[in-house]
Amino acid sequence: MRRKFTKLNSWFTIALLAVMVNVAFAKGIAEQKSDTSYLKYLKSKPKTGSKSILHLSLPPIKPAAISSTKIVFAKPVVDKYPGPPMQSDKVLSNVQVYPNPVNDVLNVKYTVSRGAFVNVKVMDVLGNDVLTLYSQRSEAGDQNITYNINNKLSRGFYFLRINVGTESINKRISVL
């Protein structure tokens, strides 16, 4: 008895909701615009058997306007600051790590644009510091670090993080 009442009550509720939704949306329907195509029923009977009862009305076709002007989307490049180009604010550039994969010796080559404190660390995949290769102040110019990693790193993948001031560059290395 209880199941029958629940099913019957559910069906009545769904039917009532459907009627309410239809009534709610029916009030918002506007009249059809005149510039759209629509079908209309002709009340008069067709005189011949070949004519259709339904008549399709289409809006009038307007001729297309053809323009001879070209549209340009690109703006000309104008140099706002005449004079020599400004130097980049980056302190660290041209970072190279070789050989990769590494067997015995790891070479790190980089360029510092001005004197700064340089910190070179080897980290594991989880981000834990494993080894510090270099931690000193360096002068401006090309720098080269050579480090012997025999028996200091086990086989696997590591990341080499080079910090100079607020800049940081990460390179992936493989140890065989």
BALOBA-1460 file (C-alpha; in Angstrom, 3 decimals):
// residues 176
<rec num="1" residu="m" x="0.000" y="0.000" z="0.000"/>
<rec num="2" residu="r" x="2.769" y="2.391" z="0.924"/>
<rec num="3" residu="r" x="4.712" y="1.778" z="-2.321"/>
<rec num="4" residu="k" x="1.624" y="2.397" z="-4.453"/>
<rec num="5" residu="f" x="0.954" y="5.673" z="-2.657"/>
<rec num="6" residu="t" x="4.589" y="6.789" z="-3.081"/>
<rec num="7" residu="k" x="4.621" y="5.985" z="-6.807"/>
<rec num="8" residu="l" x="1.252" y="7.646" z="-7.365"/>
<rec num="9" residu="n" x="2.301" y="10.700" z="-5.360"/>
<rec num="10" residu="s" x="5.568" y="10.926" z="-7.348"/>
<rec num="11" residu="w" x="3.734" y="10.834" z="-10.690"/>
<rec num="12" residu="f" x="1.298" y="13.531" z="-9.610"/>
<rec num="13" residu="t" x="4.176" y="15.698" z="-8.385"/>
<rec num="14" residu="i" x="6.075" y="15.320" z="-11.670"/>
<rec num="15" residu="a" x="2.960" y="16.087" z="-13.719"/>
<rec num="16" residu="l" x="2.207" y="19.158" z="-11.584"/>
<rec num="17" residu="l" x="5.791" y="20.429" z="-11.985"/>
<rec num="18" residu="a" x="5.621" y="19.948" z="-15.759"/>
<rec num="19" residu="v" x="2.391" y="21.954" z="-15.962"/>
<rec num="20" residu="m" x="3.838" y="24.713" z="-13.757"/>
<rec num="21" residu="v" x="6.987" y="24.968" z="-15.887"/>
<rec num="22" residu="n" x="4.939" y="25.188" z="-19.087"/>
<rec num="23" residu="v" x="2.722" y="27.904" z="-17.621"/>
<rec num="24" residu="a" x="5.743" y="29.841" z="-16.348"/>
<rec num="25" residu="f" x="7.419" y="29.811" z="-19.754"/>
<rec num="26" residu="a" x="4.206" y="30.490" z="-21.683"/>
<rec num="27" residu="k" x="3.881" y="33.994" z="-20.205"/>
<rec num="28" residu="g" x="7.297" y="35.000" z="-21.571"/>
<rec num="29" residu="i" x="6.573" y="34.112" z="-25.218"/>
<rec num="30" residu="a" x="6.560" y="37.178" z="-27.477"/>
<rec num="31" residu="e" x="4.950" y="37.504" z="-30.886"/>
<rec num="32" residu="q" x="6.925" y="36.310" z="-33.834"/>
<rec num="33" residu="k" x="8.985" y="39.000" z="-35.567"/>
<rec num="34" residu="s" x="8.054" y="40.032" z="-39.088"/>
<rec num="35" residu="d" x="11.566" y="39.588" z="-40.507"/>
<rec num="36" residu="t" x="11.610" y="35.841" z="-39.843"/>
<rec num="37" residu="s" x="10.241" y="33.204" z="-42.161"/>
<rec num="38" residu="y" x="7.108" y="31.377" z="-41.056"/>
<rec num="39" residu="l" x="4.389" y="29.129" z="-42.359"/>
<rec num="40" residu="k" x="0.815" y="30.270" z="-42.518"/>
<rec num="41" residu="y" x="-2.344" y="28.358" z="-43.280"/>
<rec num="42" residu="l" x="-4.399" y="29.544" z="-46.190"/>
<rec num="43" residu="k" x="-8.109" y="29.552" z="-45.399"/>
<rec num="44" residu="s" x="-9.205" y="29.403" z="-48.991"/>
<rec num="45" residu="k" x="-9.337" y="26.085" z="-50.724"/>
<rec num="46" residu="p" x="-6.796" y="25.504" z="-53.457"/>
<rec num="47" residu="k" x="-8.255" y="25.745" z="-56.959"/>
<rec num="48" residu="t" x="-6.029" y="23.092" z="-58.449"/>
<rec num="49" residu="g" x="-4.739" y="19.914" z="-56.958"/>
<rec num="50" residu="s" x="-1.097" y="20.888" z="-57.447"/>
<rec num="51" residu="k" x="-1.128" y="23.867" z="-55.064"/>
<rec num="52" residu="s" x="-0.245" y="23.352" z="-51.450"/>
<rec num="53" residu="i" x="-2.365" y="24.317" z="-48.474"/>
<rec num="54" residu="l" x="0.678" y="25.758" z="-46.690"/>
<rec num="55" residu="h" x="2.368" y="28.860" z="-48.019"/>
<rec num="56" residu="l" x="5.935" y="29.803" z="-47.122"/>
<rec num="57" residu="s" x="6.499" y="33.546" z="-46.689"/>
<rec num="58" residu="l" x="10.059" y="34.807" z="-46.863"/>
<rec num="59" residu="p" x="11.340" y="38.288" z="-46.073"/>
<rec num="60" residu="p" x="12.490" y="40.394" z="-49.046"/>
<rec num="61" residu="i" x="16.097" y="39.920" z="-50.104"/>
<rec num="62" residu="k" x="18.212" y="43.057" z="-49.947"/>
<rec num="63" residu="p" x="21.198" y="43.507" z="-52.263"/>
<rec num="64" residu="a" x="24.564" y="43.226" z="-50.518"/>
<rec num="65" residu="a" x="26.599" y="46.373" z="-50.123"/>
<rec num="66" residu="i" x="30.095" y="46.010" z="-51.574"/>
<rec num="67" residu="s" x="32.853" y="48.131" z="-50.116"/>
<rec num="68" residu="s" x="36.095" y="48.919" z="-51.902"/>
<rec num="69" residu="t" x="37.988" y="50.045" z="-48.791"/>
<rec num="70" residu="k" x="40.589" y="47.774" z="-47.222"/>
<rec num="71" residu="i" x="40.507" y="47.014" z="-43.544"/>
<rec num="72" residu="v" x="43.909" y="47.010" z="-41.832"/>
<rec num="73" residu="f" x="44.155" y="45.433" z="-38.397"/>
<rec num="74" residu="a" x="47.889" y="45.802" z="-37.746"/>
<rec num="75" residu="k" x="49.224" y="48.944" z="-36.131"/>
<rec num="76" residu="p" x="52.567" y="50.364" z="-37.190"/>
<rec num="77" residu="v" x="55.400" y="49.803" z="-34.739"/>
<rec num="78" residu="v" x="56.368" y="53.065" z="-33.089"/>
<rec num="79" residu="d" x="59.376" y="53.283" z="-30.792"/>
<rec num="80" residu="k" x="58.193" y="55.132" z="-27.690"/>
<rec num="81" residu="y" x="61.687" y="55.372" z="-26.236"/>
<rec num="82" residu="p" x="64.201" y="56.476" z="-28.862"/>
<rec num="83" residu="g" x="67.835" y="55.653" z="-28.216"/>
<rec num="84" residu="p" x="69.767" y="52.471" z="-27.476"/>
<rec num="85" residu="p" x="67.700" y="49.459" z="-26.387"/>
<rec num="86" residu="m" x="67.470" y="48.869" z="-22.658"/>
<rec num="87" residu="q" x="69.350" y="45.937" z="-21.198"/>
<rec num="88" residu="s" x="67.419" y="43.085" z="-19.674"/>
<rec num="89" residu="d" x="66.852" y="43.103" z="-15.928"/>
<rec num="90" residu="k" x="67.785" y="39.422" z="-15.728"/>
<rec num="91" residu="v" x="70.903" y="38.679" z="-13.721"/>
<rec num="92" residu="l" x="71.219" y="34.995" z="-14.708"/>
<rec num="93" residu="s" x="71.298" y="33.771" z="-18.322"/>
<rec num="94" residu="n" x="72.792" y="31.166" z="-20.696"/>
<rec num="95" residu="v" x="72.626" y="28.261" z="-18.236"/>
<rec num="96" residu="q" x="74.125" y="25.028" z="-19.608"/>
<rec num="97" residu="v" x="74.523" y="21.711" z="-17.796"/>
<rec num="98" residu="y" x="76.675" y="19.056" z="-19.461"/>
<rec num="99" residu="p" x="77.180" y="16.142" z="-19.929"/>
<rec num="100" residu="n" x="73.683" y="14.912" z="-19.394"/>
<rec num="101" residu="p" x="73.384" y="12.043" z="-18.390"/>
<rec num="102" residu="v" x="76.229" y="12.432" z="-15.889"/>
<rec num="103" residu="n" x="78.741" y="9.695" z="-15.040"/>
<rec num="104" residu="d" x="81.599" y="11.242" z="-13.061"/>
<rec num="105" residu="v" x="81.963" y="14.982" z="-13.592"/>
<rec num="106" residu="l" x="79.196" y="17.604" z="-13.817"/>
<rec num="107" residu="n" x="79.882" y="20.898" z="-15.619"/>
<rec num="108" residu="v" x="77.671" y="23.942" z="-15.120"/>
<rec num="109" residu="k" x="78.144" y="27.042" z="-17.256"/>
<rec num="110" residu="y" x="76.177" y="30.274" z="-16.787"/>
<rec num="111" residu="t" x="76.416" y="34.043" z="-17.254"/>
<rec num="112" residu="v" x="75.880" y="36.625" z="-14.507"/>
<rec num="113" residu="s" x="75.149" y="40.195" z="-15.689"/>
<rec num="114" residu="r" x="76.299" y="41.829" z="-12.419"/>
<rec num="115" residu="g" x="78.010" y="40.683" z="-9.247"/>
<rec num="116" residu="a" x="75.641" y="38.654" z="-7.055"/>
<rec num="117" residu="f" x="75.450" y="35.751" z="-4.604"/>
<rec num="118" residu="v" x="75.165" y="32.445" z="-6.508"/>
<rec num="119" residu="n" x="73.827" y="29.230" z="-4.996"/>
<rec num="120" residu="v" x="73.912" y="25.945" z="-6.997"/>
<rec num="121" residu="k" x="72.156" y="22.938" z="-5.421"/>
<rec num="122" residu="v" x="71.212" y="19.413" z="-6.493"/>
<rec num="123" residu="m" x="67.706" y="18.382" z="-5.434"/>
<rec num="124" residu="d" x="65.841" y="15.103" z="-5.671"/>
<rec num="125" residu="v" x="62.482" y="14.707" z="-7.395"/>
<rec num="126" residu="l" x="60.608" y="15.621" z="-4.195"/>
<rec num="127" residu="g" x="62.482" y="18.942" z="-3.852"/>
<rec num="128" residu="n" x="64.774" y="17.921" z="-0.989"/>
<rec num="129" residu="d" x="68.311" y="19.366" z="-1.046"/>
<rec num="130" residu="v" x="70.774" y="16.543" z="-1.708"/>
<rec num="131" residu="l" x="74.028" y="18.360" z="-2.453"/>
<rec num="132" residu="t" x="75.302" y="21.954" z="-2.582"/>
<rec num="133" residu="l" x="77.744" y="22.437" z="-5.453"/>
<rec num="134" residu="y" x="78.477" y="26.152" z="-5.127"/>
<rec num="135" residu="s" x="77.490" y="28.876" z="-2.675"/>
<rec num="136" residu="q" x="79.529" y="32.083" z="-3.095"/>
<rec num="137" residu="r" x="79.475" y="35.596" z="-4.484"/>
<rec num="138" residu="s" x="80.316" y="35.711" z="-8.203"/>
<rec num="139" residu="e" x="81.470" y="38.624" z="-10.323"/>
<rec num="140" residu="a" x="79.808" y="39.629" z="-13.594"/>
<rec num="141" residu="g" x="80.596" y="37.520" z="-16.662"/>
<rec num="142" residu="d" x="80.727" y="33.872" z="-17.715"/>
<rec num="143" residu="q" x="81.110" y="31.370" z="-14.883"/>
<rec num="144" residu="n" x="82.017" y="27.671" z="-15.054"/>
<rec num="145" residu="i" x="81.655" y="25.114" z="-12.241"/>
<rec num="146" residu="t" x="83.144" y="21.613" z="-12.456"/>
<rec num="147" residu="y" x="82.119" y="19.130" z="-9.771"/>
<rec num="148" residu="n" x="83.092" y="15.467" z="-9.281"/>
<rec num="149" residu="i" x="80.019" y="13.464" z="-8.249"/>
<rec num="150" residu="n" x="81.661" y="10.028" z="-7.823"/>
<rec num="151" residu="n" x="79.850" y="8.117" z="-5.031"/>
<rec num="152" residu="k" x="77.982" y="11.279" z="-3.937"/>
<rec num="153" residu="l" x="74.775" y="10.754" z="-5.932"/>
<rec num="154" residu="s" x="73.021" y="7.459" z="-6.570"/>
<rec num="155" residu="r" x="71.532" y="6.609" z="-9.966"/>
<rec num="156" residu="g" x="68.363" y="8.480" z="-10.880"/>
<rec num="157" residu="f" x="66.874" y="11.820" z="-11.841"/>
<rec num="158" residu="y" x="67.761" y="15.041" z="-10.037"/>
<rec num="159" residu="f" x="67.204" y="18.764" z="-10.482"/>
<rec num="160" residu="l" x="69.959" y="21.347" z="-10.496"/>
<rec num="161" residu="r" x="68.717" y="24.659" z="-9.046"/>
<rec num="162" residu="i" x="70.742" y="27.806" z="-9.657"/>
<rec num="163" residu="n" x="69.724" y="30.813" z="-7.525"/>
<rec num="164" residu="v" x="71.124" y="34.272" z="-8.233"/>
<rec num="165" residu="g" x="69.498" y="36.974" z="-6.117"/>
<rec num="166" residu="t" x="65.748" y="36.531" z="-6.603"/>
<rec num="167" residu="e" x="66.076" y="34.563" z="-9.865"/>
<rec num="168" residu="s" x="66.033" y="30.788" z="-10.013"/>
<rec num="169" residu="i" x="66.563" y="28.331" z="-12.880"/>
<rec num="170" residu="n" x="65.985" y="24.568" z="-12.651"/>
<rec num="171" residu="k" x="67.596" y="21.993" z="-14.954"/>
<rec num="172" residu="r" x="66.950" y="18.260" z="-14.936"/>
<rec num="173" residu="i" x="69.945" y="15.910" z="-14.827"/>
<rec num="174" residu="s" x="70.265" y="12.126" z="-14.991"/>
<rec num="175" residu="v" x="72.938" y="10.290" z="-13.020"/>
<rec num="176" residu="l" x="74.143" y="6.932" z="-14.347"/>
